[in-house]
Amino acid sequence: MPTLVGMTSALRRLVVSGVLATALAVPLAGCSGSSPIDNLVGGAVDRAIEDIVPEGLDLTTDGQLPEGFPSAVPLVDGQVIGGAAGAGAGWTAIIQPGSADTFATAETKLTDAGFTVNASNSDTGSAFGSYSGSGYNVQLTYSTDGDGVVTAVYVVTPQ
């Protein structure tokens, strides 16, 4: 089984960021029901998450940002769903801003805070941006699900 030991710090951060995003997406996908089957599935998902999430990873699904999320990274207004902090590797924040149109606002908040746009692309239902500055790299994605719910995911790593 591959380990994080021999990887460069940038690659290690990328791997941990992917685990963070996956670990958050799975439990959030099962939040809609409360039947006994939903509870069984939710419990199984929680146990599976505990098995794959590395030691030292702090997940939040209670509407709060993870502990230590950098205040230098401004976030778009909206409902905070949760996030994760990865033992010095970075942070993830998941927000439902209400509209994919708010991507431009999110980008402006970042550039006004001193971040440089490295890449940016958007369409009517999704967007992606890569930013650097203030000691951090930020990857911002927007996606719209089949029900029209827009989710913004910030992945923040130290530079």
Backbone as a printed PyTorch tensor [residue, N CA C, xyz], in Angstrom:
tensor([[[  0.8470,  -1.1780,   0.0000],
         [  0.0000,   0.0000,   0.0000],
         [  0.8910,   1.2400,   0.0000]],

        [[  0.6460,   2.2300,  -0.8900],
         [  1.4740,   3.4250,  -0.9250],
         [  1.3030,   4.2280,   0.3640]],

        [[  2.3780,   4.8920,   0.7610],
         [  2.3210,   5.7350,   1.9490],
         [  2.6710,   7.1570,   1.5700]],

        [[  2.4490,   8.0730,   2.5200],
         [  2.7570,   9.4790,   2.2860],
         [  4.2120,   9.7980,   2.6110]],

        [[  4.9690,   8.8120,   3.1180],
         [  6.3160,   9.0750,   3.6170],
         [  7.2620,   9.5600,   2.5320]],

        [[  7.3450,   8.9200,   1.3770],
         [  8.3290,   9.2630,   0.3650],
         [  7.9030,  10.3680,  -0.5860]],

        [[  6.7530,  10.9740,  -0.3870],
         [  6.2470,  11.9740,  -1.3190],
         [  6.7980,  13.3540,  -0.9870]],

        [[  6.8600,  14.1990,  -2.0120],
         [  7.2220,  15.5850,  -1.7700],
         [  6.0930,  16.2360,  -0.9860]],

        [[  6.3780,  17.3470,  -0.3320],
         [  5.3380,  17.9950,   0.4770],
         [  4.1800,  18.4700,  -0.3880]],

        [[  4.4530,  18.9570,  -1.5940],
         [  3.3660,  19.4060,  -2.4660],
         [  2.4710,  18.2350,  -2.8640]],

        [[  3.0730,  17.0980,  -3.2140],
         [  2.2840,  15.9310,  -3.5860],
         [  1.5270,  15.4000,  -2.3740]],

        [[  2.1650,  15.4130,  -1.2060],
         [  1.5120,  14.9480,   0.0150],
         [  0.2830,  15.8210,   0.3030]],

        [[  0.4220,  17.1540,   0.1460],
         [ -0.7210,  18.0520,   0.3700],
         [ -1.8440,  17.7650,  -0.6120]],

        [[ -1.4890,  17.4940,  -1.8770],
         [ -2.4960,  17.1890,  -2.8790],
         [ -3.2470,  15.9160,  -2.5230]],

        [[ -2.5200,  14.8830,  -2.0970],
         [ -3.1520,  13.6160,  -1.7170],
         [ -4.0730,  13.8250,  -0.5210]],

        [[ -3.5860,  14.5330,   0.5080],
         [ -4.4050,  14.7730,   1.6960],
         [ -5.6240,  15.6090,   1.3360]],

        [[ -5.4570,  16.6010,   0.4470],
         [ -6.6000,  17.4130,   0.0160],
         [ -7.6560,  16.5560,  -0.6670]],

        [[ -7.2070,  15.6080,  -1.4910],
         [ -8.1540,  14.6940,  -2.1340],
         [ -8.8880,  13.8340,  -1.1280]],

        [[ -8.1730,  13.3430,  -0.1260],
         [ -8.8120,  12.5490,   0.9310],
         [ -9.8140,  13.4050,   1.6900]],

        [[ -9.4430,  14.6690,   1.9800],
         [-10.3550,  15.5680,   2.6710],
         [-11.6480,  15.7510,   1.8860]],

        [[-11.5010,  16.0460,   0.6040],
         [-12.6830,  16.2800,  -0.2240],
         [-13.5500,  15.0280,  -0.3090]],

        [[-12.9290,  13.8590,  -0.4910],
         [-13.6740,  12.6050,  -0.5610],
         [-14.3430,  12.3050,   0.7640]],

        [[-13.6090,  12.4820,   1.8540],
         [-14.1480,  12.1680,   3.1730],
         [-15.3510,  13.0480,   3.5030]],

        [[-15.3430,  14.2920,   3.0390],
         [-16.4610,  15.1770,   3.2990],
         [-17.6350,  14.8950,   2.3750]],

        [[-17.3720,  14.5510,   1.1380],
         [-18.4480,  14.3300,   0.1760],
         [-19.2910,  13.1230,   0.5420]],

        [[-18.6710,  12.0680,   1.0160],
         [-19.4100,  10.8370,   1.3230],
         [-20.4280,  11.0380,   2.4300]],

        [[-20.0540,  11.6000,   3.6210],
         [-21.0680,  11.7370,   4.6490],
         [-22.1280,  12.7630,   4.2970]],

        [[-21.7610,  13.8020,   3.5540],
         [-22.7460,  14.8170,   3.2010],
         [-23.7640,  14.2870,   2.2030]],

        [[-23.3800,  13.3140,   1.4030],
         [-24.3020,  12.7600,   0.4150],
         [-25.4240,  11.9880,   1.0780]],

        [[-25.2230,  11.4990,   2.2880],
         [-26.2360,  10.6940,   2.9560],
         [-27.0180,  11.4360,   4.0060]],

        [[-27.0390,  12.7550,   3.9940],
         [-27.6540,  13.5250,   5.0660],
         [-29.1540,  13.7430,   4.9110]],

        [[-29.7750,  13.2570,   3.8480],
         [-31.1370,  13.6800,   3.5730],
         [-32.2210,  12.8470,   4.2310]],

        [[-31.9550,  11.6280,   4.6640],
         [-33.0380,  10.8080,   5.1760],
         [-32.8810,  10.4700,   6.6320]],

        [[-33.9630,   9.9010,   7.2110],
         [-33.8730,   9.5030,   8.6110],
         [-34.5700,   8.1690,   8.8480]],

        [[-34.7660,   7.3570,   7.8120],
         [-35.3550,   6.0420,   7.9870],
         [-34.3330,   5.1090,   8.6240]],

        [[-34.7730,   3.9550,   9.1540],
         [-33.8190,   3.0090,   9.7440],
         [-32.7190,   2.5990,   8.7600]],

        [[-33.0780,   2.4180,   7.4930],
         [-32.0610,   2.0530,   6.4910],
         [-31.0740,   3.1920,   6.3150]],

        [[-31.5830,   4.4320,   6.2590],
         [-30.6910,   5.5850,   6.1480],
         [-29.7430,   5.6430,   7.3400]],

        [[-30.2650,   5.3600,   8.5410],
         [-29.4210,   5.3790,   9.7350],
         [-28.3550,   4.2950,   9.6740]],

        [[-28.7210,   3.0940,   9.1940],
         [-27.7360,   2.0190,   9.0550],
         [-26.6490,   2.4000,   8.0550]],

        [[-27.0850,   2.9260,   6.9080],
         [-26.1290,   3.3360,   5.8810],
         [-25.2460,   4.4580,   6.4110]],

        [[-25.8600,   5.4320,   7.0890],
         [-25.0880,   6.5380,   7.6500],
         [-24.0480,   6.0530,   8.6420]],

        [[-24.4200,   5.0930,   9.5020],
         [-23.4760,   4.5320,  10.4640],
         [-22.3450,   3.8030,   9.7690]],

        [[-22.6720,   3.0540,   8.7110],
         [-21.6380,   2.3300,   7.9600],
         [-20.6910,   3.3130,   7.2820]],

        [[-21.2390,   4.3840,   6.7360],
         [-20.4050,   5.4040,   6.0960],
         [-19.4940,   6.0540,   7.1340]],

        [[-20.0490,   6.3800,   8.3080],
         [-19.2250,   6.9860,   9.3550],
         [-18.0700,   6.0760,   9.7470]],

        [[-18.3400,   4.7700,   9.9010],
         [-17.2700,   3.8330,  10.2580],
         [-16.2390,   3.7340,   9.1340]],

        [[-16.7100,   3.7190,   7.8920],
         [-15.7850,   3.6420,   6.7550],
         [-14.9110,   4.8880,   6.7010]],

        [[-15.4970,   6.0490,   6.9700],
         [-14.7360,   7.2970,   6.9770],
         [-13.6570,   7.2320,   8.0480]],

        [[-14.0170,   6.7480,   9.2400],
         [-13.0320,   6.6420,  10.3170],
         [-11.8680,   5.7450,   9.9120]],

        [[-12.1480,   4.7120,   9.1000],
         [-11.0930,   3.7960,   8.6640],
         [-10.1570,   4.4150,   7.6290]],

        [[-10.6750,   5.3200,   6.7660],
         [ -9.8330,   5.8750,   5.6960],
         [ -9.2370,   7.2300,   6.0220]],

        [[ -9.8010,   7.9300,   6.9980],
         [ -9.3150,   9.2600,   7.3190],
         [ -8.0350,   9.1440,   8.1420]],

        [[ -6.9740,   9.7970,   7.7070],
         [ -5.7000,   9.7130,   8.4290],
         [ -5.8050,  10.2770,   9.8500]],

        [[ -4.9580,   9.7640,  10.7200],
         [ -4.8520,  10.2730,  12.0890],
         [ -4.5160,  11.7580,  12.0300]],

        [[ -5.1440,  12.5460,  12.8770],
         [ -4.8650,  13.9820,  12.9150],
         [ -5.7420,  14.8050,  12.0010]],

        [[ -6.6680,  14.1730,  11.2840],
         [ -7.5720,  14.8990,  10.3990],
         [ -8.8160,  15.2860,  11.1790]],

        [[ -9.1750,  16.5510,  11.1440],
         [-10.3300,  17.0680,  11.8630],
         [-11.4380,  17.3720,  10.8640]],

        [[-12.5050,  16.5570,  10.8680],
         [-13.6480,  16.7630,   9.9780],
         [-14.7620,  17.4730,  10.7210]],

        [[-15.4210,  18.4070,  10.0510],
         [-16.6040,  19.0380,  10.6250],
         [-17.7450,  18.9310,   9.6310]],

        [[-18.8850,  18.5310,  10.1170],
         [-20.0970,  18.5030,   9.2860],
         [-21.2380,  19.1770,  10.0330]],

        [[-20.8700,  20.0390,  10.9830],
         [-21.8520,  20.6730,  11.8630],
         [-22.0940,  22.1450,  11.5410]],

        [[-21.7330,  22.5610,  10.3460],
         [-21.9450,  23.9530,   9.9690],
         [-20.8540,  24.8940,  10.4430]],

        [[-19.7340,  24.3340,  10.8880],
         [-18.6120,  25.1390,  11.3590],
         [-17.3980,  24.9060,  10.4670]],

        [[-16.5650,  25.9290,  10.3600],
         [-15.2880,  25.7540,   9.6660],
         [-14.3700,  24.9280,  10.5570]],

        [[-13.4100,  24.2320,   9.9510],
         [-12.4820,  23.4610,  10.7720],
         [-11.6110,  24.3890,  11.6200]],

        [[-11.1590,  23.8680,  12.7460],
         [-10.3010,  24.6350,  13.6350],
         [ -9.0390,  25.0760,  12.8890]],

        [[ -8.6870,  26.3330,  13.0640],
         [ -7.4720,  26.8620,  12.4600],
         [ -7.6140,  27.3170,  11.0190]],

        [[ -8.8410,  27.2820,  10.4620],
         [ -9.0050,  27.7380,   9.0780],
         [ -8.4710,  29.1730,   8.9990]],

        [[ -7.5850,  29.4620,   8.0330],
         [ -6.9140,  30.7700,   8.0110],
         [ -7.8650,  31.9290,   7.7250]],

        [[ -7.8130,  32.9230,   8.6050],
         [ -8.6540,  34.1140,   8.4310],
         [ -8.1900,  34.9490,   7.2330]],

        [[ -6.9850,  34.6980,   6.7340],
         [ -6.4750,  35.4180,   5.5580],
         [ -7.1870,  34.9930,   4.2720]],

        [[ -7.9590,  33.8970,   4.3290],
         [ -8.6820,  33.4000,   3.1530],
         [-10.1540,  33.7790,   3.3000]],

        [[-10.6020,  34.8170,   2.5630],
         [-12.0020,  35.2250,   2.6640],
         [-12.9070,  34.2260,   1.9410]],

        [[-14.0570,  33.9740,   2.5290],
         [-15.0070,  33.0160,   1.9580],
         [-16.2430,  33.7320,   1.4450]],

        [[-16.8760,  33.1460,   0.4530],
         [-18.1180,  33.6700,  -0.0860],
         [-19.2050,  33.5310,   0.9790]],

        [[-20.1690,  34.4360,   0.9660],
         [-21.2860,  34.3380,   1.8980],
         [-22.1470,  33.1310,   1.5320]],

        [[-22.6800,  32.4750,   2.5450],
         [-23.5500,  31.3310,   2.3330],
         [-23.5720,  30.4580,   3.5650]],

        [[-24.2540,  29.3350,   3.4550],
         [-24.3690,  28.3930,   4.5670],
         [-23.1370,  27.4970,   4.6200]],

        [[-22.4030,  27.5750,   5.7170],
         [-21.2480,  26.6960,   5.9030],
         [-21.7750,  25.2950,   6.2180]],

        [[-21.3490,  24.3260,   5.4370],
         [-21.7610,  22.9300,   5.6400],
         [-20.7600,  22.2250,   6.5440]],

        [[-19.4910,  22.4730,   6.3410],
         [-18.4510,  21.8370,   7.1430],
         [-17.1020,  22.0560,   6.5100]],

        [[-16.1510,  21.2230,   6.9180],
         [-14.8080,  21.3450,   6.3890],
         [-13.8970,  20.3190,   7.0160]],

        [[-12.6100,  20.5210,   6.8220],
         [-11.6190,  19.6030,   7.3800],
         [-10.3040,  20.3300,   7.5450]],

        [[ -9.5410,  19.8680,   8.5180],
         [ -8.1800,  20.3640,   8.7310],
         [ -7.2730,  19.1560,   8.7670]],

        [[ -6.1720,  19.2130,   8.0370],
         [ -5.3110,  18.0490,   7.8880],
         [ -3.9360,  18.1630,   8.4690]],

        [[ -3.8000,  18.1940,   9.7710],
         [ -2.5210,  18.0740,  10.4630],
         [ -1.3810,  18.8190,   9.7620]],

        [[ -1.5870,  20.1050,   9.5060],
         [ -0.5590,  20.9150,   8.8820],
         [ -0.5470,  20.8820,   7.3610]],

        [[ -1.3490,  19.9940,   6.7610],
         [ -1.3690,  19.8750,   5.3020],
         [ -2.3180,  20.8690,   4.6500]],

        [[ -3.3110,  21.3650,   5.3880],
         [ -4.2430,  22.3140,   4.8170],
         [ -5.6350,  22.1790,   5.3910]],

        [[ -6.5770,  22.8760,   4.7480],
         [ -7.9510,  22.9410,   5.2060],
         [ -8.8820,  22.8440,   4.0100]],

        [[-10.0950,  22.4170,   4.2900],
         [-11.1620,  22.4100,   3.3000],
         [-12.3880,  23.0500,   3.9370]],

        [[-13.0910,  23.8750,   3.1730],
         [-14.3440,  24.4680,   3.6320],
         [-15.4000,  24.2220,   2.5630]],

        [[-16.5790,  23.7950,   2.9960],
         [-17.6950,  23.5540,   2.0780],
         [-18.8170,  24.5150,   2.4380]],

        [[-19.2450,  25.2810,   1.4340],
         [-20.2540,  26.3200,   1.6340],
         [-21.3060,  26.1930,   0.5420]],

        [[-22.5590,  26.4250,   0.9010],
         [-23.6240,  26.5090,  -0.1030],
         [-23.9970,  27.9780,  -0.2420]],

        [[-23.4990,  28.6270,  -1.3240],
         [-23.7020,  30.0640,  -1.4730],
         [-25.0620,  30.4630,  -2.0610]],

        [[-25.8260,  29.5080,  -2.5430],
         [-27.1410,  29.8350,  -3.0780],
         [-27.1910,  29.9820,  -4.5830]],

        [[-26.0910,  30.4040,  -5.2120],
         [-26.0930,  30.6210,  -6.6560],
         [-24.6840,  30.4670,  -7.2100]],

        [[-24.5820,  29.8800,  -8.3970],
         [-23.2800,  29.7760,  -9.0650],
         [-22.7820,  31.1470,  -9.4930]],

        [[-23.6870,  32.1190,  -9.5830],
         [-23.2980,  33.4790,  -9.9600],
         [-22.3900,  34.1280,  -8.9200]],

        [[-22.3430,  33.5820,  -7.6940],
         [-21.5190,  34.1810,  -6.6430],
         [-20.0390,  33.8470,  -6.7980]],

        [[-19.6840,  33.0290,  -7.7940],
         [-18.2680,  32.7170,  -8.0100],
         [-17.4580,  33.9870,  -8.2500]],

        [[-17.9930,  34.9020,  -9.0390],
         [-17.2860,  36.1570,  -9.3160],
         [-17.0610,  36.9420,  -8.0260]],

        [[-18.0430,  36.9210,  -7.1300],
         [-17.9090,  37.5910,  -5.8350],
         [-16.8270,  36.9210,  -5.0020]],

        [[-16.8130,  35.5840,  -4.9920],
         [-15.7990,  34.8370,  -4.2370],
         [-14.4060,  35.1720,  -4.7620]],

        [[-14.2740,  35.2370,  -6.0800],
         [-12.9790,  35.5540,  -6.6840],
         [-12.5520,  36.9820,  -6.3330]],

        [[-13.4830,  37.9180,  -6.3640],
         [-13.1750,  39.3050,  -6.0130],
         [-12.7240,  39.4210,  -4.5620]],

        [[-13.3900,  38.6760,  -3.6670],
         [-12.9730,  38.6930,  -2.2620],
         [-11.5320,  38.2130,  -2.1220]],

        [[-11.1740,  37.1850,  -2.8600],
         [ -9.7990,  36.6730,  -2.7980],
         [ -8.8000,  37.6840,  -3.3570]],

        [[ -9.0930,  38.2560,  -4.5150],
         [ -8.1440,  39.2110,  -5.1040],
         [ -8.0490,  40.4820,  -4.2500]],

        [[ -9.1600,  40.9180,  -3.6740],
         [ -9.1260,  42.0890,  -2.7840],
         [ -8.2820,  41.8200,  -1.5340]],

        [[ -8.1610,  40.5420,  -1.1460],
         [ -7.3660,  40.1640,   0.0220],
         [ -5.8990,  39.9060,  -0.3500]],

        [[ -5.5380,  40.1810,  -1.6180],
         [ -4.1430,  40.0530,  -2.0260],
         [ -3.7870,  38.7660,  -2.7440]],

        [[ -4.7740,  37.9510,  -3.0860],
         [ -4.5020,  36.7140,  -3.8150],
         [ -4.4050,  36.9990,  -5.3070]],

        [[ -3.5320,  36.2620,  -5.9740],
         [ -3.3570,  36.3460,  -7.4170],
         [ -4.1330,  35.2150,  -8.0710]],

        [[ -4.8190,  35.5200,  -9.1740],
         [ -5.5490,  34.4960,  -9.9250],
         [ -4.5470,  33.7550, -10.8040]],

        [[ -4.3880,  32.4530, -10.5710],
         [ -3.5040,  31.6250, -11.3970],
         [ -4.2710,  30.9810, -12.5460]],

        [[ -5.5340,  30.6810, -12.3030],
         [ -6.4130,  30.0960, -13.3180],
         [ -7.8410,  30.3280, -12.8640]],

        [[ -8.7290,  30.5030, -13.8340],
         [-10.1320,  30.7150, -13.4940],
         [-10.9900,  30.3910, -14.7090]],

        [[-12.0670,  29.6600, -14.4780],
         [-12.9800,  29.3100, -15.5640],
         [-14.3410,  29.0340, -14.9480]],

        [[-15.3940,  29.4810, -15.6210],
         [-16.7370,  29.2230, -15.1100],
         [-17.7260,  29.1270, -16.2580]],

        [[-18.8270,  28.4430, -15.9710],
         [-19.9620,  28.4010, -16.8860],
         [-21.2130,  28.6060, -16.0420]],

        [[-22.3800,  28.2800, -16.5610],
         [-23.6100,  28.5940, -15.8370],
         [-23.8090,  27.7880, -14.5540]],

        [[-23.2230,  26.6070, -14.4450],
         [-23.4760,  25.7870, -13.2640],
         [-22.2500,  25.3620, -12.4910]],

        [[-21.0580,  25.7020, -12.9990],
         [-19.8460,  25.2750, -12.3010],
         [-18.7330,  26.2830, -12.5410]],

        [[-17.7040,  26.1830, -11.6930],
         [-16.5740,  27.0920, -11.8350],
         [-15.3730,  26.5000, -11.1180]],

        [[-14.1930,  26.9610, -11.5200],
         [-12.9520,  26.5600, -10.8830],
         [-12.0030,  27.7370, -10.8810]],

        [[-11.2980,  27.9170,  -9.7690],
         [-10.2750,  28.9400,  -9.7010],
         [ -9.1120,  28.4770,  -8.8500]],

        [[ -7.9170,  28.9050,  -9.2280],
         [ -6.7010,  28.6100,  -8.4880],
         [ -6.0480,  29.9440,  -8.1470]],

        [[ -5.7080,  30.1300,  -6.8580],
         [ -5.2240,  31.4200,  -6.3770],
         [ -4.0280,  31.2030,  -5.4540]],

        [[ -3.1630,  32.2070,  -5.3640],
         [ -2.0440,  32.1390,  -4.4210],
         [ -1.8050,  33.5200,  -3.8420]],

        [[ -1.3910,  33.5410,  -2.5870],
         [ -1.0910,  34.7870,  -1.9130],
         [ -1.3050,  34.6600,  -0.4240]],

        [[ -0.8400,  35.6480,   0.3230],
         [ -1.0050,  35.6880,   1.7750],
         [ -0.5300,  34.4120,   2.4670]],

        [[  0.4530,  33.7290,   1.8350],
         [  1.0110,  32.5190,   2.4290],
         [  0.2390,  31.2480,   2.1460]],

        [[ -0.7710,  31.3070,   1.2530],
         [ -1.6210,  30.1410,   0.9840],
         [ -1.8680,  29.9590,  -0.5060]],

        [[ -2.1420,  28.7150,  -0.8980],
         [ -2.6850,  28.3850,  -2.2060],
         [ -4.1380,  28.0100,  -1.9780]],

        [[ -5.0220,  28.4850,  -2.8460],
         [ -6.4510,  28.2130,  -2.7100],
         [ -6.9690,  27.6460,  -4.0270]],

        [[ -7.6450,  26.5140,  -3.9300],
         [ -8.3620,  25.9440,  -5.0690],
         [ -9.8470,  26.0850,  -4.7320]],

        [[-10.5940,  26.7400,  -5.5820],
         [-12.0140,  26.9700,  -5.3430],
         [-12.8160,  26.3310,  -6.4680]],

        [[-13.7400,  25.4580,  -6.1050],
         [-14.6260,  24.8650,  -7.1100],
         [-16.0750,  25.1370,  -6.7290]],

        [[-16.8640,  25.3650,  -7.7410],
         [-18.3160,  25.5100,  -7.5960],
         [-18.9490,  24.4130,  -8.4300]],

        [[-19.9670,  23.7780,  -7.8870],
         [-20.7190,  22.8000,  -8.6710],
         [-22.1890,  22.9010,  -8.3080]],

        [[-23.0330,  22.5370,  -9.2580],
         [-24.4770,  22.5470,  -9.0610],
         [-24.9740,  21.1310,  -9.2370]],

        [[-25.7010,  20.6130,  -8.2290],
         [-26.2020,  19.2410,  -8.3420],
         [-27.5110,  19.2110,  -9.1270]],

        [[-28.0780,  18.0230,  -9.2780],
         [-29.2940,  17.8370, -10.0560],
         [-30.5040,  18.5620,  -9.4950]],

        [[-30.4860,  18.8970,  -8.2140],
         [-31.5820,  19.6320,  -7.5870],
         [-31.3580,  21.1360,  -7.6180]],

        [[-30.2570,  21.5690,  -8.2440],
         [-29.9620,  22.9880,  -8.3330],
         [-29.2180,  23.5590,  -7.1360]],

        [[-28.7810,  22.6960,  -6.2100],
         [-28.0420,  23.1640,  -5.0380],
         [-26.5880,  23.4190,  -5.4430]],

        [[-26.1200,  24.6220,  -5.1550],
         [-24.7580,  25.0130,  -5.5050],
         [-23.8600,  24.8240,  -4.2840]],

        [[-22.7140,  24.2090,  -4.5130],
         [-21.7460,  23.9880,  -3.4410],
         [-20.4010,  24.5700,  -3.8590]],

        [[-19.8330,  25.3470,  -2.9580],
         [-18.4840,  25.8910,  -3.1600],
         [-17.5440,  25.1360,  -2.2310]],

        [[-16.4300,  24.6470,  -2.7760],
         [-15.4370,  23.9470,  -1.9680],
         [-14.1090,  24.6810,  -2.0880]],

        [[-13.6000,  25.1020,  -0.9450],
         [-12.2840,  25.7330,  -0.8640],
         [-11.3020,  24.7010,  -0.3320]],

        [[-10.2010,  24.4930,  -1.0450],
         [ -9.0900,  23.6650,  -0.5570],
         [ -7.9130,  24.6190,  -0.4040]],

        [[ -7.4460,  24.7770,   0.8380],
         [ -6.4190,  25.7490,   1.1700],
         [ -5.1910,  25.0090,   1.6980]],

        [[ -4.0400,  25.2970,   1.0980],
         [ -2.7820,  24.6920,   1.5550],
         [ -1.7510,  25.7920,   1.7860]],

        [[ -0.8510,  25.5760,   2.7460],
         [  0.2110,  26.5630,   2.9420],
         [  1.1370,  26.6060,   1.7240]],

        [[  1.6790,  27.7800,   1.4440],
         [  2.6250,  27.8960,   0.3240],
         [  3.9700,  27.3480,   0.7290]]])
